[in-house]
């Protein structure tokens, strides 16, 4: 376990966990770079599956798709970019002690953490009552689709998969990874604020034992290190030429009919409105 955690000695001379190993940051960076290179080479040189890339669409359903398809509401886009800014600020300030820089990074760090926390709470409420909450979560059909695509990529016989609903299975996998990381980094970060002076509450470094604080710092650090690799992958896919239409959708809020039919199945992503008059996606 020493390759994951840093040990130290507390005032009573006892060995205790301090935080995650900082060297793992470089492992995460190396993983991100290798992933980008590996995927680029895979796309360029790996043989493409024979036959059609996807099952044919229902022409009647496709005919009902409008010229512009709403993909992300203004509220959803604001959440995304605020969350992105806060996460990049958190990761940037977390690198300060690793790089040996000296300035008051702690205050910037916990303020960005609060912004991230509030944005996540807002997103949960917004997704629960104004969006199709379950459209982003993995299900059995996603697992079947992933297996089918893997078989085809490996040259094995498999039927052409259906086009995606609003979120393809790989988007859902990434969302799941981000959620799991947030479940570790946000609660631990909020508790760790008790160890520093803030305008919100009095400092109390004795809230937990040294061992408990150590475990909390390790969980916070490992989750943050994992986010380094996840964010590198996210930015990489966001700027790939074949994925730019998704990025534009997150900037402007909609996609064209051609982009919709090229990547989505109108029987799996039905365009309509919910009780609030906002765009709604229903998955069949």
C-alpha positions in Angstrom: 0.0 0.0 0.0 3.0 2.3 0.3 2.8 3.0 -3.4 -0.7 4.6 -2.8 -0.2 6.4 0.5 2.3 8.6 2.3 3.0 7.8 6.0 4.2 10.1 8.7 4.5 10.3 12.5 2.0 12.2 14.6 2.8 14.2 17.8 2.6 11.0 19.9 5.2 9.2 17.9 2.6 6.9 16.1 2.8 6.0 12.4 -0.2 7.4 10.6 -1.4 7.9 7.1 -0.9 11.5 5.8 -2.2 11.6 2.2 -2.0 9.9 -1.2 1.4 9.6 -2.9 2.0 12.7 -4.9 4.0 10.7 -7.5 0.7 9.1 -8.6 -0.1 12.5 -10.2 2.6 11.8 -12.8 1.2 8.3 -13.3 -2.3 9.8 -14.1 -0.7 12.3 -16.5 1.2 9.5 -18.2 -1.9 7.4 -18.4 -3.8 10.4 -20.0 -1.1 10.9 -22.6 -0.8 7.2 -23.4 -4.6 6.9 -23.7 -4.7 9.8 -26.2 -1.9 8.3 -28.3 -3.3 4.8 -28.1 -6.8 5.9 -29.1 -5.5 8.1 -32.0 -3.5 5.1 -33.4 -6.4 2.8 -32.9 -8.8 5.0 -34.9 -6.2 5.6 -37.6 -4.9 2.1 -38.2 -7.3 -0.5 -36.7 -9.3 -2.2 -39.4 -12.9 -1.0 -39.6 -15.7 -3.7 -39.2 -17.1 -4.9 -42.4 -20.7 -4.0 -43.3 -22.9 -1.2 -42.1 -21.8 0.6 -38.9 -25.3 0.6 -37.4 -28.7 -0.8 -37.9 -31.1 1.0 -40.3 -33.3 3.7 -38.9 -37.1 3.8 -38.9 -37.8 6.1 -41.8 -41.2 7.2 -40.4 -39.6 8.2 -37.0 -36.7 9.9 -38.8 -39.1 12.0 -40.9 -40.4 13.7 -37.7 -36.9 15.0 -36.6 -36.8 18.8 -36.8 -34.1 20.8 -38.5 -32.5 21.7 -35.2 -32.7 19.3 -32.2 -32.4 20.7 -28.7 -29.7 18.7 -26.8 -28.8 20.8 -23.7 -30.8 23.5 -22.1 -29.2 26.8 -21.0 -29.4 25.6 -17.4 -27.6 22.3 -18.2 -24.9 24.1 -20.2 -24.3 26.6 -17.4 -23.9 23.7 -14.9 -21.4 22.0 -17.2 -19.1 25.0 -17.7 -19.3 26.1 -14.1 -18.4 22.6 -13.0 -15.6 22.5 -15.5 -14.1 25.8 -14.3 -14.3 24.7 -10.7 -12.8 21.3 -11.3 -9.9 22.7 -13.3 -9.3 25.3 -10.5 -9.4 22.5 -7.9 -6.9 20.4 -9.8 -4.6 23.4 -10.6 -4.5 24.5 -7.0 -4.0 21.0 -5.8 -0.8 20.8 -7.9 0.7 23.8 -6.0 2.3 21.9 -3.1 3.5 19.2 -5.5 5.3 21.8 -7.7 6.7 23.6 -4.7 5.0 26.9 -5.4 4.2 29.3 -2.6 1.0 31.4 -2.4 -2.3 31.2 -0.7 -3.8 28.4 -2.8 -5.8 26.8 0.0 -8.4 29.6 0.1 -8.9 29.4 -3.7 -9.1 25.6 -3.4 -11.9 25.4 -0.9 -13.9 28.2 -2.6 -13.7 26.3 -5.9 -14.7 23.2 -3.9 -17.8 24.9 -2.6 -18.7 26.1 -6.1 -18.4 22.5 -7.4 -20.5 21.2 -4.5 -23.3 23.8 -5.1 -23.3 23.1 -8.8 -23.6 19.4 -8.2 -26.5 19.8 -5.9 -28.2 22.1 -8.4 -27.6 19.6 -11.2 -29.2 16.7 -9.2 -32.3 18.8 -8.5 -32.4 20.0 -12.2 -31.9 16.5 -13.6 -34.5 15.0 -11.2 -37.4 17.3 -12.0 -36.7 19.0 -15.3 -34.8 16.3 -17.3 -35.0 12.6 -18.0 -32.9 11.6 -14.9 -32.3 8.0 -16.0 -31.2 8.7 -19.6 -27.6 9.1 -18.5 -27.3 5.9 -16.4 -26.0 2.5 -17.7 -28.5 -0.3 -18.3 -28.6 -3.8 -19.8 -29.1 -2.5 -23.3 -25.9 -0.5 -23.0 -24.0 -3.6 -21.8 -25.3 -5.5 -24.8 -24.4 -2.7 -27.2 -20.9 -2.5 -25.8 -20.4 -6.3 -26.2 -21.6 -6.1 -29.8 -19.3 -3.2 -30.7 -16.4 -5.0 -29.0 -17.0 -8.1 -31.1 -17.2 -6.1 -34.3 -14.0 -4.2 -33.4 -12.2 -7.6 -32.8 -13.3 -8.9 -36.2 -15.9 -11.3 -34.8 -19.4 -11.8 -36.3 -22.0 -9.6 -34.7 -25.1 -7.7 -35.9 -24.8 -3.9 -36.6 -25.7 -2.1 -33.3 -28.5 0.3 -33.1 -27.7 4.0 -33.0 -27.6 5.6 -29.6 -30.3 7.3 -27.5 -29.3 10.7 -26.2 -26.3 9.3 -24.5 -24.2 6.5 -26.0 -22.9 3.8 -23.6 -19.4 5.3 -23.5 -20.7 8.6 -22.4 -22.7 6.8 -19.7 -19.6 5.0 -18.5 -17.7 8.3 -18.2 -20.5 9.9 -16.3 -20.5 6.9 -13.9 -16.8 7.3 -13.3 -17.2 11.0 -12.6 -20.0 10.4 -10.2 -17.9 7.8 -8.3 -15.0 10.2 -8.1 -17.3 13.0 -6.9 -18.7 10.7 -4.1 -15.2 10.4 -2.8 -13.8 13.9 -3.4 -16.7 16.2 -2.4 -17.7 14.8 1.1 -14.0 14.4 2.1 -13.3 17.9 0.8 -16.1 19.4 2.9 -14.9 17.7 6.0 -11.3 18.8 5.3 -12.5 22.4 5.4 -12.8 22.1 9.2 -9.0 21.9 9.3 -8.5 25.4 7.8 -9.8 28.9 8.7 -12.9 29.8 6.6 -15.7 32.4 7.0 -18.2 29.6 7.2 -17.3 27.9 10.5 -14.6 27.7 13.1 -11.5 25.6 12.5 -11.5 22.3 14.4 -8.6 19.9 13.4 -9.6 17.6 16.2 -13.0 16.7 14.7 -11.6 13.3 13.8 -8.6 11.2 14.9 -5.3 11.3 13.0 -6.1 8.0 11.4 -9.5 9.0 10.2 -8.1 12.3 8.9 -5.4 10.3 7.1 -7.9 8.0 5.4 -10.0 11.0 4.4 -6.9 12.8 2.8 -6.0 9.6 1.0 -9.6 9.2 -0.4 -9.6 12.8 -1.4 -6.2 12.6 -3.0 -6.8 9.4 -4.9 -10.1 10.6 -6.2 -8.5 13.9 -7.4 -5.7 12.0 -9.1 -8.2 9.8 -10.8 -10.0 13.0 -12.0 -6.7 14.1 -13.7 -6.9 11.1 -16.1 -10.6 11.4 -16.6 -10.4 15.1 -17.5 -7.6 14.6 -19.9 -9.7 11.9 -21.6 -12.7 14.2 -21.6 -10.9 17.2 -23.2 -9.3 14.8 -25.7 -12.6 13.5 -27.0 -14.1 17.0 -26.9 -11.6 18.3 -29.5 -11.5 15.2 -31.7 -12.9 16.2 -35.2 -15.6 13.4 -35.1 -16.7 14.6 -31.7 -16.8 18.3 -32.2 -20.5 18.2 -32.9 -21.1 17.1 -29.3 -18.9 20.0 -28.0 -20.8 22.5 -30.2 -24.0 21.1 -28.7 -22.8 21.8 -25.2 -21.9 25.4 -26.3 -24.9 26.3 -28.4 -27.5 23.9 -27.0 -28.7 22.1 -30.1 -27.5 19.9 -33.0 -28.6 19.6 -36.6 -31.0 17.1 -38.0 -28.1 15.5 -40.0 -26.0 15.1 -36.9 -29.0 13.7 -35.0 -29.7 11.0 -37.6 -26.0 10.2 -38.1 -25.5 9.4 -34.4 -28.9 8.8 -32.8 -31.9 6.6 -33.2 -35.1 8.6 -33.2 -37.0 5.6 -31.7 -34.6 5.7 -28.7 -34.4 9.4 -28.3 -37.9 10.9 -28.8 -38.0 14.6 -29.0 -40.8 16.2 -27.1 -41.6 18.5 -24.1 -42.3 17.7 -20.5 -44.8 19.2 -18.0 -42.5 22.2 -17.6 -42.3 23.0 -21.3 -38.7 22.1 -21.5 -37.1 19.6 -24.0 -37.4 16.1 -22.7 -35.9 12.8 -23.9 -37.6 9.5 -23.4 -35.8 6.3 -23.8 -37.5 3.2 -25.2 
